[in-house]
Amino acid sequence: MTTMTAHNTEPDYGTGHKSLGIYVTGFVLCIILTLIPFATVMYTSWSLDMKFAILFASALVQFFVQTVCFLRLNVQTLQGKMNVMSFAFAIVVLIVVVGGSVWIMWHLHYNMMH
């Protein structure tokens, strides 16, 4: 069931007010967060661990930028809170499934080789 907001007749799916500015901001931030690891890998002589750390941090920040700017997840309305909770639950399930699969494969490999 969708609810109608008080100020207009558009249904509220918990995505908040849509504007071009938030999409442009997200686009620019995603470009910057893509160029940072690219430049780090191509033009620096840092250690491999430092490069991986920068790449991971940039990917994590870009994930949150895309979630907020393009998926429009927020907690301003009740439906928005439910959307965030559903998204968090999906992330937990994904971590459990992928982590469990890697754990099983590692144990299978270990037991087969020893």
N, CA, C and O atoms as a GROMACS GRO file, in nm:
protein
  456
    1MET      N    1   0.084  -0.118   0.000
    1MET     CA    2   0.000   0.000   0.000
    1MET      C    3   0.089   0.124   0.000
    1MET      O    4   0.184   0.133   0.078
    2THR      N    5   0.059   0.217  -0.086
    2THR     CA    6   0.134   0.342  -0.090
    2THR      C    7   0.056   0.450  -0.018
    2THR      O    8  -0.067   0.447  -0.016
    3THR      N    9   0.127   0.543   0.040
    3THR     CA   10   0.062   0.655   0.108
    3THR      C   11   0.086   0.781   0.027
    3THR      O   12   0.186   0.794  -0.043
    4MET      N   13  -0.005   0.872   0.036
    4MET     CA   14   0.007   0.999  -0.034
    4MET      C   15   0.065   1.102   0.063
    4MET      O   16   0.028   1.105   0.180
    5THR      N   17   0.153   1.185   0.014
    5THR     CA   18   0.208   1.291   0.098
    5THR      C   19   0.108   1.405   0.107
    5THR      O   20   0.018   1.418   0.024
    6ALA      N   21   0.125   1.486   0.210
    6ALA     CA   22   0.028   1.593   0.236
    6ALA      C   23   0.039   1.707   0.136
    6ALA      O   24  -0.062   1.772   0.109
    7HIS      N   25   0.156   1.734   0.080
    7HIS     CA   26   0.174   1.851  -0.004
    7HIS      C   27   0.156   1.824  -0.154
    7HIS      O   28   0.150   1.919  -0.232
    8ASN      N   29   0.145   1.699  -0.195
    8ASN     CA   30   0.120   1.671  -0.335
    8ASN      C   31   0.045   1.539  -0.349
    8ASN      O   32   0.016   1.473  -0.249
    9THR      N   33   0.014   1.504  -0.470
    9THR     CA   34  -0.066   1.383  -0.492
    9THR      C   35   0.018   1.264  -0.538
    9THR      O   36  -0.036   1.159  -0.571
   10GLU      N   37   0.152   1.281  -0.539
   10GLU     CA   38   0.238   1.169  -0.577
   10GLU      C   39   0.246   1.070  -0.462
   10GLU      O   40   0.253   1.112  -0.346
   11PRO      N   41   0.247   0.941  -0.491
   11PRO     CA   42   0.262   0.844  -0.382
   11PRO      C   43   0.400   0.852  -0.320
   11PRO      O   44   0.499   0.882  -0.387
   12ASP      N   45   0.407   0.825  -0.190
   12ASP     CA   46   0.534   0.829  -0.117
   12ASP      C   47   0.587   0.688  -0.103
   12ASP      O   48   0.528   0.605  -0.034
   13TYR      N   49   0.699   0.660  -0.169
   13TYR     CA   50   0.763   0.530  -0.158
   13TYR      C   51   0.884   0.537  -0.066
   13TYR      O   52   0.964   0.444  -0.063
   14GLY      N   53   0.897   0.645   0.010
   14GLY     CA   54   1.009   0.660   0.101
   14GLY      C   55   1.135   0.711   0.036
   14GLY      O   56   1.242   0.706   0.097
   15THR      N   57   1.126   0.761  -0.087
   15THR     CA   58   1.245   0.805  -0.158
   15THR      C   59   1.275   0.953  -0.138
   15THR      O   60   1.380   1.000  -0.183
   16GLY      N   61   1.188   1.026  -0.075
   16GLY     CA   62   1.213   1.167  -0.053
   16GLY      C   63   1.190   1.250  -0.178
   16GLY      O   64   1.146   1.199  -0.281
   17HIS      N   65   1.220   1.379  -0.167
   17HIS     CA   66   1.201   1.471  -0.279
   17HIS      C   67   1.308   1.448  -0.385
   17HIS      O   68   1.427   1.443  -0.353
   18LYS      N   69   1.267   1.433  -0.508
   18LYS     CA   70   1.362   1.411  -0.617
   18LYS      C   71   1.394   1.544  -0.684
   18LYS      O   72   1.306   1.623  -0.716
   19SER      N   73   1.525   1.567  -0.703
   19SER     CA   74   1.567   1.688  -0.772
   19SER      C   75   1.689   1.656  -0.857
   19SER      O   76   1.761   1.560  -0.831
   20LEU      N   77   1.710   1.735  -0.958
   20LEU     CA   78   1.824   1.715  -1.046
   20LEU      C   79   1.956   1.735  -0.972
   20LEU      O   80   2.055   1.670  -1.003
   21GLY      N   81   1.957   1.824  -0.874
   21GLY     CA   82   2.079   1.854  -0.801
   21GLY      C   83   2.140   1.734  -0.730
   21GLY      O   84   2.262   1.717  -0.729
   22ILE      N   85   2.056   1.650  -0.671
   22ILE     CA   86   2.108   1.533  -0.599
   22ILE      C   87   2.167   1.432  -0.696
   22ILE      O   88   2.266   1.366  -0.664
   23TYR      N   89   2.109   1.421  -0.815
   23TYR     CA   90   2.163   1.330  -0.916
   23TYR      C   91   2.296   1.382  -0.972
   23TYR      O   92   2.388   1.304  -0.995
   24VAL      N   93   2.306   1.510  -0.995
   24VAL     CA   94   2.431   1.569  -1.045
   24VAL      C   95   2.540   1.557  -0.938
   24VAL      O   96   2.654   1.524  -0.970
   25THR      N   97   2.505   1.584  -0.813
   25THR     CA   98   2.601   1.570  -0.704
   25THR      C   99   2.651   1.426  -0.694
   25THR      O  100   2.771   1.402  -0.681
   26GLY      N  101   2.560   1.330  -0.702
   26GLY     CA  102   2.598   1.190  -0.698
   26GLY      C  103   2.686   1.152  -0.814
   26GLY      O  104   2.783   1.077  -0.797
   27PHE      N  105   2.654   1.201  -0.932
   27PHE     CA  106   2.734   1.171  -1.051
   27PHE      C  107   2.876   1.224  -1.039
   27PHE      O  108   2.972   1.154  -1.069
   28VAL      N  109   2.888   1.349  -0.994
   28VAL     CA  110   3.021   1.410  -0.978
   28VAL      C  111   3.101   1.336  -0.871
   28VAL      O  112   3.220   1.310  -0.890
   29LEU      N  113   3.038   1.304  -0.759
   29LEU     CA  114   3.108   1.230  -0.654
   29LEU      C  115   3.152   1.092  -0.702
   29LEU      O  116   3.260   1.046  -0.667
   30CYS      N  117   3.068   1.025  -0.781
   30CYS     CA  118   3.105   0.893  -0.834
   30CYS      C  119   3.224   0.903  -0.930
   30CYS      O  120   3.311   0.816  -0.930
   31ILE      N  121   3.228   1.007  -1.011
   31ILE     CA  122   3.343   1.026  -1.101
   31ILE      C  123   3.470   1.048  -1.019
   31ILE      O  124   3.573   0.988  -1.049
   32ILE      N  125   3.462   1.133  -0.917
   32ILE     CA  126   3.580   1.160  -0.833
   32ILE      C  127   3.622   1.032  -0.761
   32ILE      O  128   3.741   1.002  -0.753
   33LEU      N  129   3.525   0.957  -0.709
   33LEU     CA  130   3.557   0.834  -0.635
   33LEU      C  131   3.602   0.721  -0.727
   33LEU      O  132   3.653   0.620  -0.679
   34THR      N  133   3.585   0.737  -0.856
   34THR     CA  134   3.641   0.642  -0.952
   34THR      C  135   3.783   0.683  -0.991
   34THR      O  136   3.870   0.598  -1.010
   35LEU      N  137   3.806   0.812  -1.005
   35LEU     CA  138   3.938   0.861  -1.046
   35LEU      C  139   4.043   0.848  -0.935
   35LEU      O  140   4.161   0.831  -0.965
   36ILE      N  141   4.002   0.855  -0.809
   36ILE     CA  142   4.098   0.844  -0.699
   36ILE      C  143   4.171   0.710  -0.701
   36ILE      O  144   4.294   0.710  -0.699
   37PRO      N  145   4.100   0.595  -0.703
   37PRO     CA  146   4.177   0.470  -0.707
   37PRO      C  147   4.252   0.450  -0.839
   37PRO      O  148   4.359   0.390  -0.840
   38PHE      N  149   4.195   0.499  -0.948
   38PHE     CA  150   4.264   0.487  -1.077
   38PHE      C  151   4.398   0.560  -1.072
   38PHE      O  152   4.501   0.505  -1.113
   39ALA      N  153   4.397   0.683  -1.022
   39ALA     CA  154   4.520   0.761  -1.012
   39ALA      C  155   4.616   0.698  -0.911
   39ALA      O  156   4.738   0.701  -0.931
   40THR      N  157   4.562   0.643  -0.804
   40THR     CA  158   4.646   0.578  -0.704
   40THR      C  159   4.721   0.460  -0.763
   40THR      O  160   4.840   0.442  -0.738
   41VAL      N  161   4.652   0.379  -0.840
   41VAL     CA  162   4.715   0.260  -0.898
   41VAL      C  163   4.811   0.298  -1.012
   41VAL      O  164   4.917   0.238  -1.025
   42MET      N  165   4.774   0.394  -1.092
   42MET     CA  166   4.856   0.428  -1.209
   42MET      C  167   4.977   0.515  -1.178
   42MET      O  168   5.082   0.498  -1.240
   43TYR      N  169   4.965   0.608  -1.082
   43TYR     CA  170   5.068   0.710  -1.069
   43TYR      C  171   5.139   0.715  -0.935
   43TYR      O  172   5.214   0.810  -0.910
   44THR      N  173   5.120   0.618  -0.847
   44THR     CA  174   5.190   0.624  -0.719
   44THR      C  175   5.279   0.501  -0.703
   44THR      O  176   5.260   0.398  -0.768
   45SER      N  177   5.374   0.516  -0.615
   45SER     CA  178   5.464   0.405  -0.586
   45SER      C  179   5.440   0.354  -0.444
   45SER      O  180   5.532   0.302  -0.381
   46TRP      N  181   5.319   0.370  -0.394
   46TRP     CA  182   5.286   0.323  -0.261
   46TRP      C  183   5.284   0.171  -0.259
   46TRP      O  184   5.285   0.106  -0.363
   47SER      N  185   5.282   0.117  -0.139
   47SER     CA  186   5.280  -0.028  -0.124
   47SER      C  187   5.147  -0.084  -0.174
   47SER      O  188   5.048  -0.011  -0.187
   48LEU      N  189   5.148  -0.213  -0.201
   48LEU     CA  190   5.027  -0.279  -0.249
   48LEU      C  191   4.914  -0.273  -0.145
   48LEU      O  192   4.798  -0.256  -0.181
   49ASP      N  193   4.950  -0.286  -0.019
   49ASP     CA  194   4.850  -0.277   0.088
   49ASP      C  195   4.784  -0.139   0.093
   49ASP      O  196   4.663  -0.128   0.112
   50MET      N  197   4.864  -0.034   0.075
   50MET     CA  198   4.809   0.102   0.075
   50MET      C  199   4.716   0.123  -0.044
   50MET      O  200   4.612   0.186  -0.031
   51LYS      N  201   4.754   0.071  -0.159
   51LYS     CA  202   4.669   0.083  -0.277
   51LYS      C  203   4.536   0.010  -0.257
   51LYS      O  204   4.431   0.061  -0.293
   52PHE      N  205   4.542  -0.111  -0.198
   52PHE     CA  206   4.420  -0.185  -0.170
   52PHE      C  207   4.332  -0.110  -0.070
   52PHE      O  208   4.209  -0.109  -0.084
   53ALA      N  209   4.393  -0.048   0.030
   53ALA     CA  210   4.317   0.027   0.130
   53ALA      C  211   4.245   0.145   0.065
   53ALA      O  212   4.128   0.170   0.094
   54ILE      N  213   4.314   0.217  -0.021
   54ILE     CA  214   4.252   0.331  -0.090
   54ILE      C  215   4.140   0.283  -0.183
   54ILE      O  216   4.034   0.344  -0.189
   55LEU      N  217   4.165   0.175  -0.254
   55LEU     CA  218   4.064   0.120  -0.344
   55LEU      C  219   3.940   0.076  -0.267
   55LEU      O  220   3.828   0.105  -0.308
   56PHE      N  221   3.960   0.006  -0.155
   56PHE     CA  222   3.848  -0.041  -0.075
   56PHE      C  223   3.770   0.075  -0.014
   56PHE      O  224   3.647   0.076  -0.017
   57ALA      N  225   3.841   0.173   0.041
   57ALA     CA  226   3.775   0.289   0.102
   57ALA      C  227   3.695   0.367  -0.002
   57ALA      O  228   3.583   0.411   0.024
   58SER      N  229   3.753   0.385  -0.120
   58SER     CA  230   3.683   0.456  -0.226
   58SER      C  231   3.559   0.380  -0.271
   58SER      O  232   3.454   0.440  -0.295
   59ALA      N  233   3.570   0.248  -0.283
   59ALA     CA  234   3.455   0.166  -0.323
   59ALA      C  235   3.345   0.172  -0.217
   59ALA      O  236   3.227   0.178  -0.252
   60LEU      N  237   3.382   0.170  -0.090
   60LEU     CA  238   3.283   0.177   0.017
   60LEU      C  239   3.211   0.311   0.018
   60LEU      O  240   3.089   0.317   0.032
   61VAL      N  241   3.287   0.419   0.004
   61VAL     CA  242   3.225   0.553   0.000
   61VAL      C  243   3.136   0.566  -0.124
   61VAL      O  244   3.028   0.623  -0.116
   62GLN      N  245   3.181   0.513  -0.237
   62GLN     CA  246   3.101   0.520  -0.359
   62GLN      C  247   2.972   0.440  -0.345
   62GLN      O  248   2.868   0.480  -0.397
   63PHE      N  249   2.977   0.328  -0.276
   63PHE     CA  250   2.857   0.249  -0.250
   63PHE      C  251   2.754   0.333  -0.174
   63PHE      O  252   2.636   0.335  -0.209
   64PHE      N  253   2.798   0.403  -0.068
   64PHE     CA  254   2.706   0.485   0.009
   64PHE      C  255   2.655   0.605  -0.071
   64PHE      O  256   2.539   0.643  -0.059
   65VAL      N  257   2.742   0.665  -0.152
   65VAL     CA  258   2.698   0.777  -0.237
   65VAL      C  259   2.589   0.730  -0.334
   65VAL      O  260   2.488   0.798  -0.350
   66GLN      N  261   2.609   0.615  -0.398
   66GLN     CA  262   2.510   0.565  -0.492
   66GLN      C  263   2.382   0.525  -0.422
   66GLN      O  264   2.272   0.543  -0.476
   67THR      N  265   2.394   0.471  -0.301
   67THR     CA  266   2.275   0.432  -0.226
   67THR      C  267   2.192   0.555  -0.189
   67THR      O  268   2.069   0.553  -0.202
   68VAL      N  269   2.257   0.659  -0.144
   68VAL     CA  270   2.184   0.779  -0.102
   68VAL      C  271   2.137   0.862  -0.221
   68VAL      O  272   2.022   0.907  -0.223
   69CYS      N  273   2.225   0.883  -0.319
   69CYS     CA  274   2.192   0.974  -0.429
   69CYS      C  275   2.105   0.911  -0.537
   69CYS      O  276   2.017   0.978  -0.591
   70PHE      N  277   2.127   0.784  -0.568
   70PHE     CA  278   2.054   0.723  -0.680
   70PHE      C  279   1.942   0.631  -0.634
   70PHE      O  280   1.834   0.632  -0.695
   71LEU      N  281   1.963   0.552  -0.530
   71LEU     CA  282   1.855   0.470  -0.478
   71LEU      C  283   1.763   0.550  -0.387
   71LEU      O  284   1.651   0.509  -0.358
   72ARG      N  285   1.811   0.665  -0.343
   72ARG     CA  286   1.734   0.760  -0.263
   72ARG      C  287   1.688   0.702  -0.131
   72ARG      O  288   1.578   0.731  -0.085
   73LEU      N  289   1.772   0.619  -0.068
   73LEU     CA  290   1.739   0.566   0.064
   73LEU      C  291   1.758   0.675   0.168
   73LEU      O  292   1.862   0.741   0.171
   74ASN      N  293   1.658   0.693   0.251
   74ASN     CA  294   1.666   0.789   0.361
   74ASN      C  295   1.572   0.745   0.472
   74ASN      O  296   1.494   0.652   0.454
   75VAL      N  297   1.580   0.810   0.585
   75VAL     CA  298   1.496   0.775   0.699
   75VAL      C  299   1.402   0.890   0.737
   75VAL      O  300   1.368   0.906   0.854
   76GLN      N  301   1.362   0.970   0.639
   76GLN     CA  302   1.276   1.085   0.667
   76GLN      C  303   1.131   1.046   0.688
   76GLN      O  304   1.059   1.116   0.761
   77THR      N  305   1.085   0.938   0.629
   77THR     CA  306   0.947   0.894   0.644
   77THR      C  307   0.945   0.751   0.697
   77THR      O  308   1.049   0.684   0.700
   78LEU      N  309   0.829   0.705   0.738
   78LEU     CA  310   0.816   0.568   0.785
   78LEU      C  311   0.849   0.469   0.674
   78LEU      O  312   0.917   0.370   0.698
   79GLN      N  313   0.801   0.496   0.553
   79GLN     CA  314   0.832   0.407   0.440
   79GLN      C  315   0.981   0.409   0.409
   79GLN      O  316   1.038   0.305   0.373
   80GLY      N  317   1.046   0.524   0.422
   80GLY     CA  318   1.189   0.532   0.401
   80GLY      C  319   1.265   0.450   0.503
   80GLY      O  320   1.363   0.383   0.468
   81LYS      N  321   1.222   0.453   0.629
   81LYS     CA  322   1.285   0.371   0.733
   81LYS      C  323   1.269   0.223   0.702
   81LYS      O  324   1.362   0.145   0.721
   82MET      N  325   1.152   0.184   0.654
   82MET     CA  326   1.130   0.044   0.619
   82MET      C  327   1.217   0.003   0.500
   82MET      O  328   1.268  -0.109   0.495
   83ASN      N  329   1.236   0.094   0.404
   83ASN     CA  330   1.324   0.067   0.291
   83ASN      C  331   1.468   0.045   0.337
   83ASN      O  332   1.536  -0.047   0.290
   84VAL      N  333   1.515   0.128   0.430
   84VAL     CA  334   1.652   0.115   0.481
   84VAL      C  335   1.666  -0.017   0.557
   84VAL      O  336   1.768  -0.085   0.543
   85MET      N  337   1.567  -0.053   0.636
   85MET     CA  338   1.573  -0.179   0.710
   85MET      C  339   1.574  -0.299   0.614
   85MET      O  340   1.647  -0.395   0.637
   86SER      N  341   1.494  -0.293   0.510
   86SER     CA  342   1.494  -0.401   0.411
   86SER      C  343   1.628  -0.410   0.340
   86SER      O  344   1.679  -0.520   0.316
   87PHE      N  345   1.686  -0.296   0.307
   87PHE     CA  346   1.816  -0.293   0.242
   87PHE      C  347   1.924  -0.350   0.333
   87PHE      O  348   2.008  -0.428   0.289
   88ALA      N  349   1.922  -0.312   0.462
   88ALA     CA  350   2.019  -0.363   0.558
   88ALA      C  351   2.005  -0.514   0.574
   88ALA      O  352   2.105  -0.586   0.582
   89PHE      N  353   1.882  -0.563   0.579
   89PHE     CA  354   1.859  -0.707   0.591
   89PHE      C  355   1.913  -0.780   0.469
   89PHE      O  356   1.974  -0.886   0.482
   90ALA      N  357   1.892  -0.724   0.351
   90ALA     CA  358   1.944  -0.786   0.229
   90ALA      C  359   2.096  -0.791   0.231
   90ALA      O  360   2.155  -0.889   0.187
   91ILE      N  361   2.161  -0.687   0.281
   91ILE     CA  362   2.307  -0.684   0.292
   91ILE      C  363   2.355  -0.792   0.390
   91ILE      O  364   2.453  -0.861   0.362
   92VAL      N  365   2.286  -0.806   0.504
   92VAL     CA  366   2.324  -0.909   0.602
   92VAL      C  367   2.310  -1.048   0.541
   92VAL      O  368   2.399  -1.132   0.558
   93VAL      N  369   2.200  -1.074   0.471
   93VAL     CA  370   2.181  -1.204   0.407
   93VAL      C  371   2.290  -1.229   0.303
   93VAL      O  372   2.344  -1.340   0.295
   94LEU      N  373   2.324  -1.128   0.225
   94LEU     CA  374   2.429  -1.141   0.125
   94LEU      C  375   2.564  -1.174   0.190
   94LEU      O  376   2.638  -1.259   0.140
   95ILE      N  377   2.596  -1.106   0.299
   95ILE     CA  378   2.722  -1.132   0.370
   95ILE      C  379   2.724  -1.275   0.424
   95ILE      O  380   2.825  -1.344   0.415
   96VAL      N  381   2.613  -1.320   0.481
   96VAL     CA  382   2.607  -1.456   0.535
   96VAL      C  383   2.622  -1.559   0.424
   96VAL      O  384   2.696  -1.656   0.440
   97VAL      N  385   2.553  -1.539   0.312
   97VAL     CA  386   2.560  -1.637   0.202
   97VAL      C  387   2.700  -1.639   0.140
   97VAL      O  388   2.757  -1.747   0.122
   98VAL      N  389   2.754  -1.523   0.109
   98VAL     CA  390   2.887  -1.519   0.047
   98VAL      C  391   2.994  -1.564   0.147
   98VAL      O  392   3.081  -1.643   0.112
   99GLY      N  393   2.987  -1.515   0.270
   99GLY     CA  394   3.084  -1.555   0.372
   99GLY      C  395   3.077  -1.704   0.402
   99GLY      O  396   3.181  -1.769   0.416
  100GLY      N  397   2.958  -1.758   0.411
  100GLY     CA  398   2.942  -1.901   0.434
  100GLY      C  399   2.994  -1.983   0.318
  100GLY      O  400   3.055  -2.089   0.339
  101SER      N  401   2.971  -1.938   0.197
  101SER     CA  402   3.021  -2.010   0.080
  101SER      C  403   3.173  -2.011   0.075
  101SER      O  404   3.234  -2.114   0.047
  102VAL      N  405   3.234  -1.896   0.103
  102VAL     CA  406   3.380  -1.889   0.105
  102VAL      C  407   3.435  -1.977   0.217
  102VAL      O  408   3.535  -2.046   0.197
  103TRP      N  409   3.372  -1.974   0.332
  103TRP     CA  410   3.415  -2.056   0.445
  103TRP      C  411   3.410  -2.205   0.410
  103TRP      O  412   3.504  -2.280   0.438
  104ILE      N  413   3.300  -2.247   0.349
  104ILE     CA  414   3.285  -2.388   0.309
  104ILE      C  415   3.391  -2.425   0.206
  104ILE      O  416   3.454  -2.530   0.217
  105MET      N  417   3.410  -2.340   0.105
  105MET     CA  418   3.510  -2.370   0.002
  105MET      C  419   3.651  -2.375   0.060
  105MET      O  420   3.731  -2.460   0.019
  106TRP      N  421   3.684  -2.287   0.154
  106TRP     CA  422   3.815  -2.288   0.215
  106TRP      C  423   3.837  -2.417   0.294
  106TRP      O  424   3.943  -2.478   0.286
  107HIS      N  425   3.735  -2.458   0.370
  107HIS     CA  426   3.747  -2.582   0.446
  107HIS      C  427   3.756  -2.704   0.354
  107HIS      O  428   3.832  -2.797   0.381
  108LEU      N  429   3.680  -2.703   0.246
  108LEU     CA  430   3.691  -2.813   0.150
  108LEU      C  431   3.832  -2.819   0.089
  108LEU      O  432   3.891  -2.926   0.078
  109HIS      N  433   3.884  -2.704   0.053
  109HIS     CA  434   4.019  -2.699  -0.003
  109HIS      C  435   4.121  -2.748   0.099
  109HIS      O  436   4.209  -2.827   0.066
  110TYR      N  437   4.110  -2.700   0.222
  110TYR     CA  438   4.203  -2.740   0.327
  110TYR      C  439   4.198  -2.891   0.352
  110TYR      O  440   4.301  -2.956   0.364
  111ASN      N  441   4.076  -2.945   0.360
  111ASN     CA  442   4.061  -3.088   0.388
  111ASN      C  443   4.106  -3.175   0.270
  111ASN      O  444   4.151  -3.288   0.290
  112MET      N  445   4.093  -3.124   0.150
  112MET     CA  446   4.136  -3.201   0.034
  112MET      C  447   4.288  -3.200   0.018
  112MET      O  448   4.345  -3.296  -0.034
  113MET      N  449   4.354  -3.095   0.062
  113MET     CA  450   4.496  -3.082   0.045
  113MET      C  451   4.576  -3.138   0.162
  113MET      O  452   4.697  -3.158   0.149
  114HIS      N  453   4.513  -3.162   0.276
  114HIS     CA  454   4.586  -3.213   0.393
  114HIS      C  455   4.538  -3.349   0.434
  114HIS      O  456   4.589  -3.406   0.530
   0.00000   0.00000   0.00000
